[in-house]
Amino acid sequence: MRGFIALPKSIHLLTARDIMTANPISIEQDADLADAARLMARHNISGLPVTDSNGKLVGIITKSDITRATATLKQ
């Protein structure tokens, strides 16, 4: 089938470390939403890990999240 990736039978053994970038571009949880959008556009990525002030992962923000947030803004 064209356009599909054949996954290995041992895919259940993969960890995040196996498929993620070692030092991903991230953003702190108190950063401005516009800064997150700029980072994604600049690096052509669709999501960013969100970290607290200690560098601990607290979430992920995606382009879809930003679109939803801006769509709900009152003008």
PyMOL Python script that loads the backbone (N, CA, C, O; Angstrom):
from pymol import cmd

cmd.read_pdbstr("""\
ATOM      1  N   MET A   1       0.845  -1.173   0.000  1.00  0.00           N
ATOM      2  CA  MET A   1       0.000   0.000   0.000  1.00  0.00           C
ATOM      3  C   MET A   1       0.890   1.236   0.000  1.00  0.00           C
ATOM      4  O   MET A   1       1.761   1.396   0.855  1.00  0.00           O
ATOM      5  N   ARG A   2       0.659   2.072  -0.943  1.00  0.00           N
ATOM      6  CA  ARG A   2       1.461   3.279  -1.103  1.00  0.00           C
ATOM      7  C   ARG A   2       1.078   4.316  -0.036  1.00  0.00           C
ATOM      8  O   ARG A   2      -0.102   4.523   0.243  1.00  0.00           O
ATOM      9  N   GLY A   3       2.088   4.960   0.551  1.00  0.00           N
ATOM     10  CA  GLY A   3       1.835   5.999   1.528  1.00  0.00           C
ATOM     11  C   GLY A   3       1.774   5.526   2.964  1.00  0.00           C
ATOM     12  O   GLY A   3       1.634   6.343   3.874  1.00  0.00           O
ATOM     13  N   PHE A   4       1.875   4.227   3.190  1.00  0.00           N
ATOM     14  CA  PHE A   4       1.844   3.704   4.545  1.00  0.00           C
ATOM     15  C   PHE A   4       3.223   3.224   4.953  1.00  0.00           C
ATOM     16  O   PHE A   4       4.006   2.764   4.122  1.00  0.00           O
ATOM     17  N   ILE A   5       3.510   3.334   6.233  1.00  0.00           N
ATOM     18  CA  ILE A   5       4.785   2.869   6.765  1.00  0.00           C
ATOM     19  C   ILE A   5       4.558   1.515   7.409  1.00  0.00           C
ATOM     20  O   ILE A   5       3.636   1.344   8.207  1.00  0.00           O
ATOM     21  N   ALA A   6       5.387   0.569   7.068  1.00  0.00           N
ATOM     22  CA  ALA A   6       5.292  -0.750   7.687  1.00  0.00           C
ATOM     23  C   ALA A   6       5.975  -0.694   9.046  1.00  0.00           C
ATOM     24  O   ALA A   6       7.169  -0.407   9.134  1.00  0.00           O
ATOM     25  N   LEU A   7       5.228  -0.966  10.091  1.00  0.00           N
ATOM     26  CA  LEU A   7       5.771  -0.928  11.437  1.00  0.00           C
ATOM     27  C   LEU A   7       6.360  -2.282  11.807  1.00  0.00           C
ATOM     28  O   LEU A   7       5.823  -3.324  11.430  1.00  0.00           O
ATOM     29  N   PRO A   8       7.464  -2.264  12.546  1.00  0.00           N
ATOM     30  CA  PRO A   8       8.062  -3.536  12.955  1.00  0.00           C
ATOM     31  C   PRO A   8       7.161  -4.257  13.952  1.00  0.00           C
ATOM     32  O   PRO A   8       6.375  -3.625  14.658  1.00  0.00           O
ATOM     33  N   LYS A   9       7.280  -5.577  14.003  1.00  0.00           N
ATOM     34  CA  LYS A   9       6.461  -6.363  14.931  1.00  0.00           C
ATOM     35  C   LYS A   9       6.805  -6.052  16.378  1.00  0.00           C
ATOM     36  O   LYS A   9       5.994  -6.302  17.270  1.00  0.00           O
ATOM     37  N   SER A  10       7.977  -5.518  16.625  1.00  0.00           N
ATOM     38  CA  SER A  10       8.399  -5.234  17.993  1.00  0.00           C
ATOM     39  C   SER A  10       8.164  -3.771  18.382  1.00  0.00           C
ATOM     40  O   SER A  10       8.832  -3.254  19.278  1.00  0.00           O
ATOM     41  N   ILE A  11       7.224  -3.106  17.718  1.00  0.00           N
ATOM     42  CA  ILE A  11       6.988  -1.686  17.989  1.00  0.00           C
ATOM     43  C   ILE A  11       6.600  -1.449  19.448  1.00  0.00           C
ATOM     44  O   ILE A  11       6.885  -0.384  19.995  1.00  0.00           O
ATOM     45  N   HIS A  12       5.971  -2.403  20.066  1.00  0.00           N
ATOM     46  CA  HIS A  12       5.559  -2.244  21.459  1.00  0.00           C
ATOM     47  C   HIS A  12       6.763  -2.147  22.412  1.00  0.00           C
ATOM     48  O   HIS A  12       6.604  -1.789  23.580  1.00  0.00           O
ATOM     49  N   LEU A  13       7.939  -2.459  21.920  1.00  0.00           N
ATOM     50  CA  LEU A  13       9.151  -2.370  22.737  1.00  0.00           C
ATOM     51  C   LEU A  13       9.826  -0.999  22.648  1.00  0.00           C
ATOM     52  O   LEU A  13      10.769  -0.726  23.390  1.00  0.00           O
ATOM     53  N   LEU A  14       9.351  -0.139  21.748  1.00  0.00           N
ATOM     54  CA  LEU A  14       9.948   1.180  21.578  1.00  0.00           C
ATOM     55  C   LEU A  14       9.617   2.078  22.770  1.00  0.00           C
ATOM     56  O   LEU A  14       8.545   1.974  23.366  1.00  0.00           O
ATOM     57  N   THR A  15      10.543   2.946  23.096  1.00  0.00           N
ATOM     58  CA  THR A  15      10.319   3.957  24.129  1.00  0.00           C
ATOM     59  C   THR A  15      10.374   5.327  23.470  1.00  0.00           C
ATOM     60  O   THR A  15      10.763   5.450  22.309  1.00  0.00           O
ATOM     61  N   ALA A  16       9.985   6.350  24.213  1.00  0.00           N
ATOM     62  CA  ALA A  16      10.057   7.714  23.685  1.00  0.00           C
ATOM     63  C   ALA A  16      11.481   8.054  23.257  1.00  0.00           C
ATOM     64  O   ALA A  16      11.684   8.740  22.255  1.00  0.00           O
ATOM     65  N   ARG A  17      12.450   7.583  24.006  1.00  0.00           N
ATOM     66  CA  ARG A  17      13.865   7.836  23.695  1.00  0.00           C
ATOM     67  C   ARG A  17      14.230   7.315  22.304  1.00  0.00           C
ATOM     68  O   ARG A  17      15.078   7.896  21.627  1.00  0.00           O
ATOM     69  N   ASP A  18      13.592   6.220  21.877  1.00  0.00           N
ATOM     70  CA  ASP A  18      13.895   5.617  20.577  1.00  0.00           C
ATOM     71  C   ASP A  18      13.425   6.467  19.400  1.00  0.00           C
ATOM     72  O   ASP A  18      13.992   6.380  18.310  1.00  0.00           O
ATOM     73  N   ILE A  19      12.405   7.281  19.606  1.00  0.00           N
ATOM     74  CA  ILE A  19      11.828   7.999  18.467  1.00  0.00           C
ATOM     75  C   ILE A  19      11.890   9.518  18.590  1.00  0.00           C
ATOM     76  O   ILE A  19      11.626  10.224  17.616  1.00  0.00           O
ATOM     77  N   MET A  20      12.232  10.029  19.758  1.00  0.00           N
ATOM     78  CA  MET A  20      12.276  11.484  19.946  1.00  0.00           C
ATOM     79  C   MET A  20      13.673  12.045  19.749  1.00  0.00           C
ATOM     80  O   MET A  20      14.670  11.330  19.852  1.00  0.00           O
ATOM     81  N   THR A  21      13.722  13.328  19.467  1.00  0.00           N
ATOM     82  CA  THR A  21      14.971  14.062  19.407  1.00  0.00           C
ATOM     83  C   THR A  21      15.563  14.128  20.806  1.00  0.00           C
ATOM     84  O   THR A  21      14.831  14.290  21.783  1.00  0.00           O
ATOM     85  N   ALA A  22      16.870  14.006  20.911  1.00  0.00           N
ATOM     86  CA  ALA A  22      17.527  13.997  22.224  1.00  0.00           C
ATOM     87  C   ALA A  22      17.294  15.290  23.000  1.00  0.00           C
ATOM     88  O   ALA A  22      17.008  15.238  24.197  1.00  0.00           O
ATOM     89  N   ASN A  23      17.405  16.415  22.367  1.00  0.00           N
ATOM     90  CA  ASN A  23      17.209  17.714  23.023  1.00  0.00           C
ATOM     91  C   ASN A  23      16.145  18.498  22.270  1.00  0.00           C
ATOM     92  O   ASN A  23      16.476  19.389  21.488  1.00  0.00           O
ATOM     93  N   PRO A  24      14.869  18.179  22.493  1.00  0.00           N
ATOM     94  CA  PRO A  24      13.808  18.819  21.709  1.00  0.00           C
ATOM     95  C   PRO A  24      13.670  20.305  22.034  1.00  0.00           C
ATOM     96  O   PRO A  24      13.994  20.749  23.136  1.00  0.00           O
ATOM     97  N   ILE A  25      13.193  21.043  21.076  1.00  0.00           N
ATOM     98  CA  ILE A  25      12.857  22.445  21.294  1.00  0.00           C
ATOM     99  C   ILE A  25      11.631  22.430  22.199  1.00  0.00           C
ATOM    100  O   ILE A  25      10.656  21.733  21.918  1.00  0.00           O
ATOM    101  N   SER A  26      11.679  23.193  23.280  1.00  0.00           N
ATOM    102  CA  SER A  26      10.555  23.210  24.211  1.00  0.00           C
ATOM    103  C   SER A  26      10.251  24.640  24.621  1.00  0.00           C
ATOM    104  O   SER A  26      10.963  25.574  24.250  1.00  0.00           O
ATOM    105  N   ILE A  27       9.191  24.795  25.385  1.00  0.00           N
ATOM    106  CA  ILE A  27       8.792  26.116  25.857  1.00  0.00           C
ATOM    107  C   ILE A  27       8.333  25.984  27.306  1.00  0.00           C
ATOM    108  O   ILE A  27       7.761  24.963  27.689  1.00  0.00           O
ATOM    109  N   GLU A  28       8.584  27.015  28.109  1.00  0.00           N
ATOM    110  CA  GLU A  28       8.155  26.974  29.501  1.00  0.00           C
ATOM    111  C   GLU A  28       6.667  27.278  29.605  1.00  0.00           C
ATOM    112  O   GLU A  28       6.102  27.985  28.770  1.00  0.00           O
ATOM    113  N   GLN A  29       6.050  26.735  30.636  1.00  0.00           N
ATOM    114  CA  GLN A  29       4.603  26.835  30.782  1.00  0.00           C
ATOM    115  C   GLN A  29       4.082  28.256  30.953  1.00  0.00           C
ATOM    116  O   GLN A  29       2.905  28.504  30.691  1.00  0.00           O
ATOM    117  N   ASP A  30       4.910  29.187  31.380  1.00  0.00           N
ATOM    118  CA  ASP A  30       4.443  30.562  31.547  1.00  0.00           C
ATOM    119  C   ASP A  30       4.764  31.446  30.335  1.00  0.00           C
ATOM    120  O   ASP A  30       4.570  32.661  30.388  1.00  0.00           O
ATOM    121  N   ALA A  31       5.252  30.848  29.251  1.00  0.00           N
ATOM    122  CA  ALA A  31       5.572  31.608  28.033  1.00  0.00           C
ATOM    123  C   ALA A  31       4.294  32.042  27.322  1.00  0.00           C
ATOM    124  O   ALA A  31       3.229  31.451  27.506  1.00  0.00           O
ATOM    125  N   ASP A  32       4.420  33.055  26.533  1.00  0.00           N
ATOM    126  CA  ASP A  32       3.307  33.575  25.746  1.00  0.00           C
ATOM    127  C   ASP A  32       2.958  32.615  24.615  1.00  0.00           C
ATOM    128  O   ASP A  32       3.842  31.997  24.021  1.00  0.00           O
ATOM    129  N   LEU A  33       1.675  32.494  24.323  1.00  0.00           N
ATOM    130  CA  LEU A  33       1.217  31.615  23.244  1.00  0.00           C
ATOM    131  C   LEU A  33       1.826  32.015  21.902  1.00  0.00           C
ATOM    132  O   LEU A  33       2.127  31.153  21.077  1.00  0.00           O
ATOM    133  N   ALA A  34       2.005  33.303  21.680  1.00  0.00           N
ATOM    134  CA  ALA A  34       2.606  33.773  20.430  1.00  0.00           C
ATOM    135  C   ALA A  34       4.045  33.278  20.293  1.00  0.00           C
ATOM    136  O   ALA A  34       4.501  32.993  19.185  1.00  0.00           O
ATOM    137  N   ASP A  35       4.759  33.174  21.412  1.00  0.00           N
ATOM    138  CA  ASP A  35       6.132  32.654  21.371  1.00  0.00           C
ATOM    139  C   ASP A  35       6.139  31.190  20.933  1.00  0.00           C
ATOM    140  O   ASP A  35       7.006  30.766  20.171  1.00  0.00           O
ATOM    141  N   ALA A  36       5.174  30.432  21.419  1.00  0.00           N
ATOM    142  CA  ALA A  36       5.067  29.022  21.016  1.00  0.00           C
ATOM    143  C   ALA A  36       4.796  28.934  19.517  1.00  0.00           C
ATOM    144  O   ALA A  36       5.399  28.117  18.821  1.00  0.00           O
ATOM    145  N   ALA A  37       3.898  29.769  19.025  1.00  0.00           N
ATOM    146  CA  ALA A  37       3.577  29.766  17.593  1.00  0.00           C
ATOM    147  C   ALA A  37       4.798  30.134  16.757  1.00  0.00           C
ATOM    148  O   ALA A  37       5.041  29.528  15.713  1.00  0.00           O
ATOM    149  N   ARG A  38       5.567  31.124  17.210  1.00  0.00           N
ATOM    150  CA  ARG A  38       6.776  31.529  16.482  1.00  0.00           C
ATOM    151  C   ARG A  38       7.805  30.396  16.426  1.00  0.00           C
ATOM    152  O   ARG A  38       8.408  30.144  15.383  1.00  0.00           O
ATOM    153  N   LEU A  39       7.995  29.724  17.552  1.00  0.00           N
ATOM    154  CA  LEU A  39       8.951  28.612  17.586  1.00  0.00           C
ATOM    155  C   LEU A  39       8.543  27.508  16.616  1.00  0.00           C
ATOM    156  O   LEU A  39       9.374  26.972  15.882  1.00  0.00           O
ATOM    157  N   MET A  40       7.259  27.177  16.622  1.00  0.00           N
ATOM    158  CA  MET A  40       6.776  26.125  15.721  1.00  0.00           C
ATOM    159  C   MET A  40       6.963  26.525  14.259  1.00  0.00           C
ATOM    160  O   MET A  40       7.393  25.714  13.438  1.00  0.00           O
ATOM    161  N   ALA A  41       6.641  27.767  13.942  1.00  0.00           N
ATOM    162  CA  ALA A  41       6.793  28.238  12.558  1.00  0.00           C
ATOM    163  C   ALA A  41       8.263  28.276  12.155  1.00  0.00           C
ATOM    164  O   ALA A  41       8.618  27.846  11.057  1.00  0.00           O
ATOM    165  N   ARG A  42       9.111  28.785  13.028  1.00  0.00           N
ATOM    166  CA  ARG A  42      10.540  28.919  12.728  1.00  0.00           C
ATOM    167  C   ARG A  42      11.201  27.559  12.492  1.00  0.00           C
ATOM    168  O   ARG A  42      12.063  27.425  11.624  1.00  0.00           O
ATOM    169  N   HIS A  43      10.798  26.565  13.259  1.00  0.00           N
ATOM    170  CA  HIS A  43      11.436  25.250  13.179  1.00  0.00           C
ATOM    171  C   HIS A  43      10.610  24.224  12.402  1.00  0.00           C
ATOM    172  O   HIS A  43      10.968  23.048  12.331  1.00  0.00           O
ATOM    173  N   ASN A  44       9.501  24.687  11.823  1.00  0.00           N
ATOM    174  CA  ASN A  44       8.629  23.827  11.023  1.00  0.00           C
ATOM    175  C   ASN A  44       8.237  22.556  11.790  1.00  0.00           C
ATOM    176  O   ASN A  44       8.375  21.439  11.291  1.00  0.00           O
ATOM    177  N   ILE A  45       7.749  22.760  13.007  1.00  0.00           N
ATOM    178  CA  ILE A  45       7.293  21.641  13.831  1.00  0.00           C
ATOM    179  C   ILE A  45       5.843  21.881  14.227  1.00  0.00           C
ATOM    180  O   ILE A  45       5.384  23.023  14.226  1.00  0.00           O
ATOM    181  N   SER A  46       5.125  20.832  14.560  1.00  0.00           N
ATOM    182  CA  SER A  46       3.700  20.964  14.851  1.00  0.00           C
ATOM    183  C   SER A  46       3.374  20.857  16.332  1.00  0.00           C
ATOM    184  O   SER A  46       2.206  20.946  16.711  1.00  0.00           O
ATOM    185  N   GLY A  47       4.372  20.668  17.165  1.00  0.00           N
ATOM    186  CA  GLY A  47       4.103  20.590  18.593  1.00  0.00           C
ATOM    187  C   GLY A  47       5.349  20.863  19.407  1.00  0.00           C
ATOM    188  O   GLY A  47       6.470  20.665  18.939  1.00  0.00           O
ATOM    189  N   LEU A  48       5.139  21.324  20.645  1.00  0.00           N
ATOM    190  CA  LEU A  48       6.246  21.645  21.537  1.00  0.00           C
ATOM    191  C   LEU A  48       6.006  21.025  22.906  1.00  0.00           C
ATOM    192  O   LEU A  48       4.899  21.109  23.437  1.00  0.00           O
ATOM    193  N   PRO A  49       7.020  20.409  23.477  1.00  0.00           N
ATOM    194  CA  PRO A  49       6.914  20.003  24.874  1.00  0.00           C
ATOM    195  C   PRO A  49       6.856  21.268  25.740  1.00  0.00           C
ATOM    196  O   PRO A  49       7.563  22.240  25.474  1.00  0.00           O
ATOM    197  N   VAL A  50       6.022  21.247  26.762  1.00  0.00           N
ATOM    198  CA  VAL A  50       5.904  22.370  27.693  1.00  0.00           C
ATOM    199  C   VAL A  50       6.511  21.923  29.017  1.00  0.00           C
ATOM    200  O   VAL A  50       6.177  20.861  29.542  1.00  0.00           O
ATOM    201  N   THR A  51       7.415  22.755  29.552  1.00  0.00           N
ATOM    202  CA  THR A  51       8.115  22.395  30.781  1.00  0.00           C
ATOM    203  C   THR A  51       7.857  23.409  31.884  1.00  0.00           C
ATOM    204  O   THR A  51       7.506  24.560  31.623  1.00  0.00           O
ATOM    205  N   ASP A  52       8.039  22.954  33.134  1.00  0.00           N
ATOM    206  CA  ASP A  52       7.942  23.884  34.255  1.00  0.00           C
ATOM    207  C   ASP A  52       9.306  24.536  34.465  1.00  0.00           C
ATOM    208  O   ASP A  52      10.228  24.311  33.682  1.00  0.00           O
ATOM    209  N   SER A  53       9.436  25.334  35.509  1.00  0.00           N
ATOM    210  CA  SER A  53      10.689  26.067  35.729  1.00  0.00           C
ATOM    211  C   SER A  53      11.858  25.148  36.066  1.00  0.00           C
ATOM    212  O   SER A  53      13.012  25.573  36.009  1.00  0.00           O
ATOM    213  N   ASN A  54      11.578  23.897  36.414  1.00  0.00           N
ATOM    214  CA  ASN A  54      12.636  22.909  36.696  1.00  0.00           C
ATOM    215  C   ASN A  54      12.979  22.058  35.485  1.00  0.00           C
ATOM    216  O   ASN A  54      13.824  21.168  35.574  1.00  0.00           O
ATOM    217  N   GLY A  55      12.328  22.322  34.346  1.00  0.00           N
ATOM    218  CA  GLY A  55      12.581  21.546  33.146  1.00  0.00           C
ATOM    219  C   GLY A  55      11.787  20.261  33.061  1.00  0.00           C
ATOM    220  O   GLY A  55      12.015  19.450  32.164  1.00  0.00           O
ATOM    221  N   LYS A  56      10.850  20.060  33.988  1.00  0.00           N
ATOM    222  CA  LYS A  56      10.018  18.851  33.986  1.00  0.00           C
ATOM    223  C   LYS A  56       8.874  19.011  32.991  1.00  0.00           C
ATOM    224  O   LYS A  56       8.228  20.057  32.939  1.00  0.00           O
ATOM    225  N   LEU A  57       8.632  17.980  32.214  1.00  0.00           N
ATOM    226  CA  LEU A  57       7.558  18.003  31.228  1.00  0.00           C
ATOM    227  C   LEU A  57       6.208  18.105  31.924  1.00  0.00           C
ATOM    228  O   LEU A  57       5.897  17.305  32.806  1.00  0.00           O
ATOM    229  N   VAL A  58       5.404  19.096  31.526  1.00  0.00           N
ATOM    230  CA  VAL A  58       4.072  19.255  32.099  1.00  0.00           C
ATOM    231  C   VAL A  58       2.980  19.154  31.033  1.00  0.00           C
ATOM    232  O   VAL A  58       1.793  19.133  31.362  1.00  0.00           O
ATOM    233  N   GLY A  59       3.374  19.094  29.763  1.00  0.00           N
ATOM    234  CA  GLY A  59       2.386  18.983  28.698  1.00  0.00           C
ATOM    235  C   GLY A  59       3.004  19.157  27.338  1.00  0.00           C
ATOM    236  O   GLY A  59       4.223  19.231  27.183  1.00  0.00           O
ATOM    237  N   ILE A  60       2.122  19.220  26.349  1.00  0.00           N
ATOM    238  CA  ILE A  60       2.535  19.428  24.957  1.00  0.00           C
ATOM    239  C   ILE A  60       1.529  20.397  24.345  1.00  0.00           C
ATOM    240  O   ILE A  60       0.323  20.252  24.544  1.00  0.00           O
ATOM    241  N   ILE A  61       2.018  21.371  23.613  1.00  0.00           N
ATOM    242  CA  ILE A  61       1.130  22.288  22.900  1.00  0.00           C
ATOM    243  C   ILE A  61       1.313  22.055  21.408  1.00  0.00           C
ATOM    244  O   ILE A  61       2.437  21.891  20.933  1.00  0.00           O
ATOM    245  N   THR A  62       0.210  22.040  20.673  1.00  0.00           N
ATOM    246  CA  THR A  62       0.251  21.769  19.236  1.00  0.00           C
ATOM    247  C   THR A  62      -0.303  22.959  18.452  1.00  0.00           C
ATOM    248  O   THR A  62      -0.899  23.876  19.017  1.00  0.00           O
ATOM    249  N   LYS A  63      -0.093  22.919  17.154  1.00  0.00           N
ATOM    250  CA  LYS A  63      -0.650  23.952  16.281  1.00  0.00           C
ATOM    251  C   LYS A  63      -2.169  23.991  16.422  1.00  0.00           C
ATOM    252  O   LYS A  63      -2.773  25.063  16.401  1.00  0.00           O
ATOM    253  N   SER A  64      -2.781  22.820  16.565  1.00  0.00           N
ATOM    254  CA  SER A  64      -4.235  22.759  16.728  1.00  0.00           C
ATOM    255  C   SER A  64      -4.676  23.465  18.001  1.00  0.00           C
ATOM    256  O   SER A  64      -5.705  24.140  18.006  1.00  0.00           O
ATOM    257  N   ASP A  65      -3.914  23.319  19.081  1.00  0.00           N
ATOM    258  CA  ASP A  65      -4.235  24.011  20.331  1.00  0.00           C
ATOM    259  C   ASP A  65      -4.212  25.516  20.132  1.00  0.00           C
ATOM    260  O   ASP A  65      -5.093  26.227  20.616  1.00  0.00           O
ATOM    261  N   ILE A  66      -3.201  26.002  19.415  1.00  0.00           N
ATOM    262  CA  ILE A  66      -3.074  27.445  19.178  1.00  0.00           C
ATOM    263  C   ILE A  66      -4.221  27.938  18.302  1.00  0.00           C
ATOM    264  O   ILE A  66      -4.777  29.008  18.550  1.00  0.00           O
ATOM    265  N   THR A  67      -4.571  27.170  17.290  1.00  0.00           N
ATOM    266  CA  THR A  67      -5.683  27.543  16.418  1.00  0.00           C
ATOM    267  C   THR A  67      -6.982  27.631  17.216  1.00  0.00           C
ATOM    268  O   THR A  67      -7.738  28.591  17.070  1.00  0.00           O
ATOM    269  N   ARG A  68      -7.242  26.630  18.061  1.00  0.00           N
ATOM    270  CA  ARG A  68      -8.454  26.638  18.889  1.00  0.00           C
ATOM    271  C   ARG A  68      -8.471  27.844  19.834  1.00  0.00           C
ATOM    272  O   ARG A  68      -9.502  28.496  20.000  1.00  0.00           O
ATOM    273  N   ALA A  69      -7.330  28.129  20.445  1.00  0.00           N
ATOM    274  CA  ALA A  69      -7.258  29.251  21.389  1.00  0.00           C
ATOM    275  C   ALA A  69      -7.521  30.577  20.706  1.00  0.00           C
ATOM    276  O   ALA A  69      -8.243  31.417  21.244  1.00  0.00           O
ATOM    277  N   THR A  70      -6.948  30.783  19.525  1.00  0.00           N
ATOM    278  CA  THR A  70      -7.152  32.060  18.829  1.00  0.00           C
ATOM    279  C   THR A  70      -8.560  32.161  18.249  1.00  0.00           C
ATOM    280  O   THR A  70      -9.095  33.261  18.118  1.00  0.00           O
ATOM    281  N   ALA A  71      -9.159  31.040  17.906  1.00  0.00           N
ATOM    282  CA  ALA A  71     -10.517  31.055  17.354  1.00  0.00           C
ATOM    283  C   ALA A  71     -11.552  31.450  18.406  1.00  0.00           C
ATOM    284  O   ALA A  71     -12.630  31.937  18.064  1.00  0.00           O
ATOM    285  N   THR A  72     -11.231  31.244  19.675  1.00  0.00           N
ATOM    286  CA  THR A  72     -12.191  31.554  20.734  1.00  0.00           C
ATOM    287  C   THR A  72     -12.011  32.955  21.315  1.00  0.00           C
ATOM    288  O   THR A  72     -12.763  33.357  22.203  1.00  0.00           O
ATOM    289  N   LEU A  73     -11.014  33.704  20.818  1.00  0.00           N
ATOM    290  CA  LEU A  73     -10.785  35.059  21.319  1.00  0.00           C
ATOM    291  C   LEU A  73     -11.946  35.964  20.946  1.00  0.00           C
ATOM    292  O   LEU A  73     -12.443  35.922  19.820  1.00  0.00           O
ATOM    293  N   LYS A  74     -12.370  36.777  21.893  1.00  0.00           N
ATOM    294  CA  LYS A  74     -13.434  37.776  21.641  1.00  0.00           C
ATOM    295  C   LYS A  74     -12.808  38.996  21.012  1.00  0.00           C
ATOM    296  O   LYS A  74     -11.731  39.431  21.420  1.00  0.00           O
ATOM    297  N   GLN A  75     -13.470  39.541  20.033  1.00  0.00           N
ATOM    298  CA  GLN A  75     -12.930  40.729  19.360  1.00  0.00           C
ATOM    299  C   GLN A  75     -13.641  41.965  19.805  1.00  0.00           C
ATOM    300  O   GLN A  75     -13.320  43.061  19.345  1.00  0.00           O
TER     301      GLN A  75
END
""", "prot")
cmd.dss("prot")
cmd.show_as("cartoon", "prot")
cmd.util.cbc("prot")
cmd.orient("prot")
